[in-house]
Structure formats: C-alpha cells, structure tokens
Amino acid sequence: MPELKSTMQLFDRIEVQRSVTGSPYSDAVSITKAAPEPATLLGTVVQPYMGLYGTQFKLRLNSGTEMTVPFTSSDPVSIQTVVDLLNMTVPGLVASDDGAGKLNLVTGMKGTRASLEITNGSANAALGFVTGQSDSGEDKNIQLMRGVSSYSYEDRFGAPTNYYRTRYLNSFSGNFSDWSDWILGVSGSGVQPANLIFGIIKLAGVDGAALVNAKVTVVNVYNPIIQDGYFIAGRSKTVITDGIGQAQVTLVRGSTIDVIVEGTTVVRRILVPSVGTSFDLLDPTIQTDDAFGIQVPDLPAAPRSS
C-alpha cells in the first residue's frame, strides 16, 4: 500500500480530538498527547475562603461513586486546610494550591479513564467551581506500526454521541497532517472505568533491544464473572508491542485470563488484580496455577512392543 508506506515515512503517531458538536471551532479538545495526562480542574476563587462552614463539597472521581466532603472549620478557611481535608477524604485525588491561592484538583490516575466531575454541593461557589464542571485525562498518542493499516481507539470518558477526528504527527519534528473529518463515536465498554485496570507487558530480544510488533493475546478463562451487570463473555484480545517493546490492554478487575506471548512457549494463567490502576502481565505473584507459565505438553508415552 503506497499511501501507508508514505505515511510511515513522514509520521509516527496519531492524535485524537473529541467534540460534543463536531465543530472544529467550538468545543474540540485533544484527548491524546505525547504522554498520558491526569484530569484537572482549577477553582476560580482565591483563598482565604469565606462561607465554607457547614457546607459540603461533592465530586465524582474516575466516574465512580459521588464523594462528599463536609467543612466544619470557621471562616475564613485557608487553602491548606481545604487541601489537607480533600487529600485525606478523597482517595485518588491530589489537591493543591496552584501557586496563586486557587484550589487545583488533579487525579492520581492518568488517561481518559481518569475523570473529575463537580456535582451539586453547597461549597461549589465558595471554592470557585460550578455544578457539572468536568474534565478527563488524556491518553498517549497512538503509535503507528509498520504494516498495520487499521487502528482502534477507546475514549474511556466518551459517549456514543461524541464526535472524533484524528491527524498524523511526527513526534520528533513536530510536523502534523490535516485533521480528518469528524465521525460519530460508537458505544464502548459497558463496564465502568472503576472496575477496569491496565495490564502492561514489556518485551525485549535476546540482545536486549525492544521487541517491536510482538503479539500478546489475553484469553478469557470464564471463571465466571459479572461486573456492572455485564457477564464477561468476550473470548480474547490481541495487542501489539510498540516502538519501545511495550503493549497495554484494558481488563476487568478480578477476572481470570491466560496470557499468551505469541512466538514463544509462554502461556500463563493469572488473576487480574482488583486494586491499583495498572499491573505487569508477567508479575509472578498473580499467577493462579502456573509456575510462570511455561507450558509443557502432557504427552502419553507410546506403548513398547517387541
């Protein structure tokens, strides 16, 4: 394919933008960057805060359960008091002073599965936020791979009514192509982000160089498991290592899977962790019934005859 070859010579990444309206001049935001980024929200009110006593700050982190933070300190309230209370009360949230006395909220998680949403709390105005204010993190730009002409991407904070467009990037020179046309998104995972986790694998050759374009397949073992009302029935998923020999796959927490590194004899059965944001697919501590999974075929001996 001449066009694919030409594209690979000029670019090495794909950037993705999201829009609610599909208009390039209004609400288009980039949801991929050079490296994964967290979700962030910045208040508009400078400390000290007045009117916080007896109010509640409510927010939803990573599309999870709404969290409520009550304020019992007398006015005026310093930003350090607010920061300490939020960091102690809301796991996975990093609150800080932005350096100018405004409250800065950041998720510990990165990527589009990281999100912040301000809900209907009585402390919103005093802290400089509004109900419904939200942000999601950004994923890493998609790497182009030699010989691969079709790519899929899942926006973990997206909706089927969102529009998306892409363009090619050269991560070394900074050059980029024109944007594609907007396309309407399709329904993604039904399982909530809080019940998903990233499995990561890094592969190298015998010479220590990154093993590029290696295939890694994860196979559902059907324990069985149900998350958010969904029976996890998908059979398998294959990912390909990138330019640094790394691949990443989204998995359901608590599920049992087989990890197959194609081209090798490595097949290991693991229990997907239920805590954390990511894990090593080759971590020996999460194996279920293998000894780091080098499968040895159980072949019966042939009967001896004379």
C-alpha positions as CSV (number, residue, x, y, z in Angstrom):
1,M,0.0,0.0,0.0
2,P,1.9,3.1,-1.2
3,E,-0.1,5.5,0.9
4,L,0.6,3.6,4.1
5,K,4.4,3.4,3.3
6,S,4.4,7.2,2.6
7,T,2.6,7.9,5.9
8,M,5.0,5.8,7.9
9,Q,8.0,7.7,6.3
10,L,6.5,11.1,7.4
11,F,4.7,10.4,10.7
12,D,4.9,8.0,13.7
13,R,1.9,8.9,15.9
14,I,-1.9,9.6,15.7
15,E,-3.5,12.4,17.7
16,V,-7.2,12.2,18.6
17,Q,-9.7,15.0,19.4
18,R,-13.2,14.8,20.9
19,S,-16.1,17.1,20.3
20,V,-19.7,17.2,21.5
21,T,-20.9,19.1,18.4
22,G,-18.5,18.0,15.7
23,S,-17.5,21.6,15.1
24,P,-13.7,22.3,14.9
25,Y,-14.1,25.9,16.2
26,S,-16.0,25.4,19.4
27,D,-15.5,22.5,21.8
28,A,-12.9,20.3,20.2
29,V,-10.3,19.1,22.7
30,S,-7.3,16.8,22.2
31,I,-7.7,13.6,24.2
32,T,-4.3,12.2,23.3
33,K,-0.9,13.7,24.0
34,A,2.8,12.8,23.9
35,A,2.4,11.2,27.3
36,P,-0.7,10.3,29.4
37,E,-2.1,13.1,31.5
38,P,-4.4,13.3,34.5
39,A,-7.8,15.1,34.7
40,T,-7.5,18.5,36.2
41,L,-10.0,21.2,37.5
42,L,-9.0,24.7,38.8
43,G,-11.1,26.8,41.1
44,T,-11.6,30.5,40.4
45,V,-11.7,31.9,43.9
46,V,-8.5,32.9,45.7
47,Q,-8.1,32.0,49.4
48,P,-8.9,32.6,52.2
49,Y,-12.4,31.1,51.6
50,M,-15.5,32.6,53.1
51,G,-18.8,30.8,53.6
52,L,-17.5,27.3,53.8
53,Y,-18.6,26.5,57.3
54,G,-21.5,24.0,57.3
55,T,-21.2,23.4,53.5
56,Q,-20.4,20.2,51.5
57,F,-18.1,19.8,48.5
58,K,-19.3,16.9,46.3
59,L,-17.4,15.4,43.4
60,R,-17.1,12.2,41.4
61,L,-13.7,10.8,40.7
62,N,-13.0,8.5,37.7
63,S,-16.7,8.0,37.1
64,G,-17.1,6.3,40.4
65,T,-19.4,7.0,43.4
66,E,-20.1,10.6,44.4
67,M,-17.8,11.7,47.3
68,T,-18.9,14.2,49.9
69,V,-16.5,16.4,51.9
70,P,-18.1,18.4,54.8
71,F,-16.5,21.6,56.0
72,T,-16.6,22.3,59.7
73,S,-13.9,24.9,60.1
74,S,-14.8,28.5,61.0
75,D,-14.4,31.2,58.3
76,P,-12.1,32.3,56.9
77,V,-10.7,28.9,55.8
78,S,-7.1,28.7,54.4
79,I,-6.4,26.8,51.2
80,Q,-4.0,24.5,53.1
81,T,-6.9,23.4,55.4
82,V,-9.0,22.6,52.3
83,V,-6.2,20.8,50.6
84,D,-5.4,18.7,53.6
85,L,-9.1,17.8,54.1
86,L,-9.6,16.8,50.4
87,N,-6.4,14.7,50.2
88,M,-7.4,12.9,53.4
89,T,-11.1,12.3,52.4
90,V,-10.9,11.5,48.7
91,P,-8.6,8.6,47.8
92,G,-7.0,9.0,44.3
93,L,-7.4,12.9,44.4
94,V,-4.4,15.2,44.6
95,A,-5.5,18.7,45.8
96,S,-3.0,21.6,45.9
97,D,-2.5,25.3,45.8
98,D,-1.9,26.4,42.2
99,G,0.6,28.9,43.5
100,A,-1.8,31.8,43.3
101,G,-4.1,30.8,46.1
102,K,-6.6,28.8,43.9
103,L,-7.7,25.3,44.5
104,N,-6.2,22.8,42.0
105,L,-7.7,19.3,41.7
106,V,-5.8,16.5,39.9
107,T,-6.5,12.8,39.5
108,G,-3.8,10.4,40.5
109,M,-4.8,8.2,37.6
110,K,-3.9,9.2,34.0
111,G,-5.6,8.8,30.6
112,T,-9.2,9.2,29.5
113,R,-10.4,6.7,32.2
114,A,-9.3,9.4,34.7
115,S,-12.0,12.0,35.2
116,L,-13.2,14.7,37.6
117,E,-16.8,15.9,37.9
118,I,-18.2,18.6,40.3
119,T,-21.6,17.6,41.5
120,N,-24.3,19.6,43.3
121,G,-22.5,20.6,46.5
122,S,-23.2,23.7,48.6
123,A,-19.5,24.6,48.7
124,N,-19.1,25.0,45.0
125,A,-19.4,28.8,44.8
126,A,-17.1,29.4,47.8
127,L,-14.3,27.3,46.2
128,G,-14.8,28.6,42.7
129,F,-16.4,25.7,41.0
130,V,-19.8,25.1,39.3
131,T,-22.1,22.1,39.2
132,G,-21.4,19.9,36.2
133,Q,-17.9,21.1,35.7
134,S,-15.8,18.2,34.5
135,D,-12.6,17.1,32.8
136,S,-11.0,13.9,31.7
137,G,-7.3,12.9,31.3
138,E,-5.5,12.4,28.1
139,D,-4.2,9.1,26.6
140,K,-0.8,8.7,24.9
141,N,-0.8,9.4,21.2
142,I,-1.4,6.2,19.2
143,Q,1.8,4.8,17.7
144,L,1.9,3.9,14.0
145,M,3.2,0.4,13.4
146,R,4.8,-1.0,10.3
147,G,2.4,-3.0,8.2
148,V,-0.7,-2.1,10.3
149,S,-3.3,-0.1,8.3
150,S,-6.3,-0.2,10.7
151,Y,-6.3,1.2,14.3
152,S,-9.0,1.3,17.0
153,Y,-9.1,3.7,20.0
154,E,-11.4,3.7,23.0
155,D,-12.2,7.0,24.8
156,R,-12.9,5.9,28.4
157,F,-14.7,9.1,29.2
158,G,-16.5,9.3,25.9
159,A,-20.1,8.8,24.9
160,P,-21.8,7.5,21.7
161,T,-23.0,11.0,20.9
162,N,-19.4,12.4,20.9
163,Y,-17.6,13.1,17.6
164,Y,-13.9,12.3,16.9
165,R,-11.3,13.3,14.4
166,T,-7.6,12.4,14.0
167,R,-4.4,13.6,12.4
168,Y,-0.9,12.2,12.0
169,L,2.0,13.5,14.0
170,N,5.8,13.3,13.8
171,S,6.9,13.1,17.4
172,F,10.5,14.2,16.5
173,S,9.9,17.1,14.1
174,G,6.5,18.2,15.4
175,N,5.1,18.2,11.9
176,F,1.4,17.1,11.5
177,S,-1.1,16.4,8.8
178,D,-4.5,17.9,8.2
179,W,-7.4,16.8,10.5
180,S,-9.7,14.1,9.3
181,D,-13.4,14.6,9.1
182,W,-15.5,14.3,12.2
183,I,-17.0,10.8,12.8
184,L,-19.6,9.9,15.4
185,G,-18.4,7.6,18.2
186,V,-19.9,4.2,18.9
187,S,-20.7,2.5,22.1
188,G,-17.7,1.3,24.1
189,S,-17.4,-0.8,27.2
190,G,-20.4,-1.2,29.4
191,V,-18.2,-1.9,32.5
192,Q,-17.5,1.2,34.5
193,P,-13.9,2.5,34.5
194,A,-13.6,1.9,38.3
195,N,-13.9,-1.8,37.6
196,L,-11.2,-1.8,34.8
197,I,-7.4,-1.9,35.0
198,F,-4.5,-1.7,32.6
199,G,-2.4,-4.8,32.0
200,I,1.1,-3.9,30.8
201,I,3.9,-6.0,29.3
202,K,7.4,-5.1,28.2
203,L,9.4,-7.4,25.8
204,A,13.0,-7.4,24.6
205,G,15.0,-9.6,22.3
206,V,18.0,-11.7,23.4
207,D,20.2,-8.8,22.6
208,G,18.2,-6.5,25.0
209,A,16.7,-4.4,22.2
210,A,13.0,-3.6,22.4
211,L,10.8,-6.3,20.8
212,V,8.7,-4.3,18.4
213,N,5.4,-5.6,16.8
214,A,5.2,-8.7,19.0
215,K,1.7,-10.0,19.6
216,V,0.4,-10.7,23.0
217,T,-3.0,-12.3,23.4
218,V,-5.2,-12.5,26.6
219,V,-7.8,-15.2,26.7
220,N,-10.9,-15.1,29.0
221,V,-11.0,-18.3,31.2
222,Y,-14.7,-17.7,32.2
223,N,-14.5,-18.1,35.9
224,P,-17.4,-16.8,35.5
225,I,-17.5,-13.1,36.5
226,I,-20.2,-10.3,36.3
227,Q,-19.3,-6.6,36.5
228,D,-21.8,-3.8,36.5
229,G,-24.5,-6.3,35.3
230,Y,-22.3,-7.5,32.3
231,F,-21.3,-11.1,32.0
232,I,-17.7,-11.1,30.8
233,A,-18.1,-13.3,27.7
234,G,-15.5,-11.9,25.3
235,R,-13.2,-14.7,24.2
236,S,-9.8,-13.0,23.6
237,K,-8.0,-9.8,22.7
238,T,-4.6,-9.3,21.0
239,V,-2.3,-6.3,21.4
240,I,1.0,-5.5,19.7
241,T,4.1,-4.1,21.3
242,D,5.1,-0.5,20.3
243,G,8.4,1.0,19.4
244,I,9.8,0.5,23.0
245,G,8.6,-3.1,23.2
246,Q,5.6,-2.3,25.4
247,A,1.9,-3.2,25.0
248,Q,-1.1,-2.4,27.1
249,V,-4.6,-4.0,27.4
250,T,-7.7,-3.0,29.4
251,L,-9.0,-5.8,31.6
252,V,-11.9,-6.4,34.0
253,R,-10.7,-6.5,37.7
254,G,-11.0,-9.9,39.3
255,S,-11.2,-11.8,36.1
256,T,-9.0,-14.9,35.3
257,I,-7.1,-14.8,32.0
258,D,-4.5,-16.7,30.1
259,V,-1.6,-14.5,28.8
260,I,0.0,-15.8,25.5
261,V,3.1,-14.3,24.2
262,E,3.0,-15.4,20.5
263,G,6.1,-16.9,19.1
264,T,7.2,-18.3,22.5
265,T,6.0,-21.1,24.7
266,V,4.9,-18.7,27.4
267,V,1.2,-19.2,28.4
268,R,0.4,-18.2,31.9
269,R,-2.9,-18.1,33.8
270,I,-3.3,-15.0,36.1
271,L,-5.9,-13.4,38.3
272,V,-6.4,-9.8,37.3
273,P,-5.7,-7.5,40.3
274,S,-8.7,-5.7,41.9
275,V,-6.6,-2.8,43.2
276,G,-4.3,-0.2,41.6
277,T,-4.5,1.4,38.1
278,S,-2.1,-0.9,36.2
279,F,-0.1,-4.1,36.7
280,D,2.6,-6.2,35.0
281,L,1.1,-9.1,33.0
282,L,4.2,-11.1,33.8
283,D,4.1,-10.5,37.6
284,P,4.8,-13.9,39.2
285,T,2.8,-13.0,42.3
286,I,-0.6,-13.0,40.4
287,Q,-0.3,-16.5,38.8
288,T,-3.1,-18.9,39.6
289,D,-1.9,-22.4,38.8
290,D,1.3,-22.0,36.7
291,A,4.9,-21.6,37.7
292,F,5.4,-18.6,35.5
293,G,3.5,-20.4,32.8
294,I,6.0,-22.2,30.5
295,Q,3.5,-24.8,29.3
296,V,4.9,-28.4,28.9
297,P,2.7,-30.7,26.8
298,D,1.5,-33.7,28.7
299,L,2.2,-36.4,26.1
300,P,1.4,-40.1,26.9
301,A,4.2,-42.5,26.3
302,A,3.8,-44.8,23.4
303,P,3.4,-48.5,24.3
304,R,6.5,-50.5,24.0
305,S,6.4,-53.6,21.8
306,S,8.9,-56.1,20.6
